[in-house]
Amino acid sequence: MSVSADKKQAHFRLKKLAIISASATSVLLAVIKFIAGIASGSISVLSSAIDSMLDCLISVLNFFALKKSSDAPNARFNYGFGKIEALSSLFEGTFIIGVGIFIFYESVLKIVHGKEAVSVDIGLYIMLASMLITGALIAFLSHVAKLTNDLIIRTDALHYKSDLYTNAAIVIALIIIKFTGFWLIDPLLGIAASAYIIYSAIKLVKEGIFILLDAAISESEQQKIVQIILSFKQVLSFHYFKSRKSANTVFLSYHLVFQEGIALAKAHQISDQIIAQIKASFPDSEWIITPEFDPVDDSDEDIKEELRCIIKEQE
């Protein structure tokens, strides 16, 4: 069975709450980091404040993307607006890569230009508080992403996870500078954090691109569906098996070849049972399945030519 209407509504409310929580957290973090950056003179802390301001903008964009992606299909967009989630993920993933490159660039500049005077204490306390707040937000977003399997929320969780690692690098650097004066640790940790951020974001961008290009569902999901189809002895074979995913909706089509002489009503009954088993096997997704019935497997070019000859002779 597919996801129920009540469950879909509950998931939408939960996703909406997650986006609003992320936006509010971004505003809070941007304000306190900006104050700390000005007071401490730390470029790292000030850069983190700018990042949080941009986080707020992205969370607002995610909110509108989430709202629009849940709209019903219409006469112009017959398949709905689910791909808006992939577009949002692509945009945010690209932004995260940009943040990683910026952190890398700033870290290299610090190494090249040398030591900068930094008032450690206030920056350290603010960044520790930021880490606690960000950690709580990541835990909540990850929980929502696991429940809803939503790409926007997963992307947002990764975004704030990259912030957490960046903040941790800043905290470690500030502590080492405070007790040892070894300022070089700041840019070195920044380079390591940027490498992780860019690597993680590239995976998200690829996933968004795959959805936009109508990539098929995973091989394991395809194999499971094939096993379900072939478990019915009345089905001799199948062909033209195609699938794609948009948000949480999977579009699946295939042609079934039944035993010769089977009644159309019986074929429909078996097809309905196949569809019911597929939906039951993947209850966290919406399924739009379009089966077709063929008297023979016409996927082979030789058979197609034979059919064309028969039709021509009858004419």
C-alpha positions, 0 to 999 in steps of 0.5 A, spaced: 500 500 500 502 507 498 503 512 503 496 514 506 494 521 506 494 522 513 501 520 513 503 525 507 500 530 511 504 529 518 510 528 514 509 535 510 508 538 517 514 535 520 518 537 514 515 544 514 517 545 522 524 542 520 525 548 515 522 553 520 527 551 525 533 551 521 531 558 518 530 561 526 537 557 528 540 561 522 538 567 524 540 566 531 547 563 529 548 569 524 547 574 530 551 571 535 557 570 530 557 576 527 558 580 534 563 575 536 567 576 530 567 583 530 569 583 538 574 578 537 577 580 530 577 573 528 576 572 520 574 565 521 569 567 526 566 572 522 566 568 515 562 563 519 557 569 521 557 570 513 555 563 512 550 563 517 546 569 514 547 565 507 544 559 511 538 563 513 537 565 505 537 558 503 532 555 509 527 560 506 528 558 499 527 551 501 521 552 505 518 555 498 521 549 494 518 544 499 511 548 499 511 548 492 513 540 491 507 538 495 502 541 490 498 537 486 499 535 478 495 540 474 494 541 466 501 543 465 505 539 470 502 532 469 507 529 473 507 534 479 512 538 482 517 533 485 523 535 481 523 542 485 526 538 491 532 536 486 533 543 483 533 545 491 538 540 492 542 542 486 542 549 488 544 548 495 549 543 494 553 547 489 552 553 494 556 548 500 561 547 495 562 554 494 563 555 501 568 549 502 572 553 496 571 559 500 574 556 506 580 553 503 581 560 499 581 563 506 585 558 509 591 558 504 591 566 505 592 565 512 598 561 511 601 565 506 600 572 509 602 569 516 599 570 523 593 575 525 592 578 532 585 574 535 582 575 541 581 568 543 576 568 549 570 571 546 570 567 539 571 561 543 565 561 547 561 563 542 563 558 537 562 553 543 555 555 544 554 555 536 556 548 536 551 546 541 545 549 537 547 546 531 548 539 533 541 539 536 539 542 529 542 537 525 539 531 530 532 534 529 533 535 521 536 528 521 531 525 524 526 528 520 530 526 513 530 519 516 522 519 517 520 522 511 526 520 506 526 528 503 532 530 499 531 537 501 531 536 509 537 531 507 541 536 504 539 541 509 542 536 514 548 536 511 549 543 510 549 544 517 553 538 519 558 542 514 557 548 519 558 544 525 565 541 522 567 548 520 565 550 527 569 545 530 575 546 526 575 554 529 574 551 536 580 547 536 584 552 532 582 557 538 584 553 543 590 551 540 592 558 539 590 560 546 594 555 550 600 554 545 600 560 540 601 555 534 596 560 529 598 555 523 593 550 526 587 554 524 588 554 516 590 547 516 584 545 520 580 549 515 583 546 509 581 539 512 574 541 513 573 544 506 576 538 503 570 534 507 565 539 505 566 539 498 566 531 497 560 531 501 556 536 497 558 533 490 555 527 492 548 531 493 549 535 487 550 528 483 543 525 486 540 532 484 542 531 477 540 524 477 533 525 479 533 531 474 535 526 468 530 521 470 535 516 473 532 509 474 531 507 481 536 503 484 538 496 482 536 492 488 529 496 488 529 493 480 531 486 482 526 486 488 520 488 483 523 483 477 522 478 483 515 480 484 513 480 477 516 473 475 513 470 482 506 469 478 507 463 474 501 466 469 507 471 467 511 468 461 516 474 461 516 482 461 519 488 457 520 495 456 521 496 464 522 503 466 522 507 472 524 514 475 523 518 481 521 525 483 521 527 490 518 521 494 514 518 488 516 513 483 514 512 476 514 505 474 512 502 467 513 495 464 509 490 459 507 483 461 507 477 457 501 472 459 500 465 458 496 464 451 489 464 452 488 468 458 482 472 459 483 479 460 479 480 466 484 474 469 490 478 466 488 485 470 487 481 476 494 478 476 497 485 474 493 488 480 496 483 485 503 485 482 502 492 483 499 491 490 505 487 492 510 492 489 507 498 493 507 493 500 514 492 499 516 499 498 511 503 503 515 509 504 514 511 497 508 513 493 508 509 486 505 510 480 505 504 476 503 503 469 503 496 466 501 494 459 499 487 456 502 484 450 500 477 447 508 476 445 514 479 447 515 484 442 521 487 445 525 483 440 526 486 433 525 480 429 518 479 433 517 486 431 518 485 424 514 478 424 508 482 427 509 487 422 508 482 416 502 479 419 499 485 419 501 487 412 498 480 410 491 481 413 491 488 410 
